């Protein structure tokens, strides 16, 4: 039996084909990294979308571009000067009710302050003692910001008093509550 086969057309292949086996070329170098880079890019994109989504849901995302106002129109260099809130003018409104509480260590101070307020034109609804008798200063409490001018009017009648926007005495039923402190000096009669 012959050990050598006859040469045919399949034995004469060009040398630059670099084929192995059944027409399969060898894999290129670095081909495995392509999948890694695609996976890394997809991971970064998903994380960025998640962070953006969470921040926008929590209203903590503030995308502002310098030179552009939030409404979308461009500003013309210098911004407009902020307008100052008008300062309320002290007024006396007899339609508002005032409660006077004695927060000082002296007796009869609430009645004296009530007389002073009534003579200035205020309507005093009630006088009583405060929960504590160690209030250092006289404070006019009002619960609505529109009553600030009226609270300033009470301060004009009770020199040295201060005003405070607070809901501490909203249950009293009065529009404003005055708590007389140890600094109150009754006017000379």
Secondary structure, 3 states (H helix, E strand, C coil): CCCCCCCCHHHCCCHHHCEECCCEECCCCCCCHHHHHHHHHHHHHHHHHHHHHHHHHCCCCCCCCCCECCCCCECCCCCCCCCCCCCCCCCCCCCCEEEEEECCCCCCHHHHHHHHHHHCCCEEEEEEECCCCCCCCCEEEECCHHHHHHHHHHHHHCCCCEEEECCCCHHHCCCEEEEECCCCCCCCC
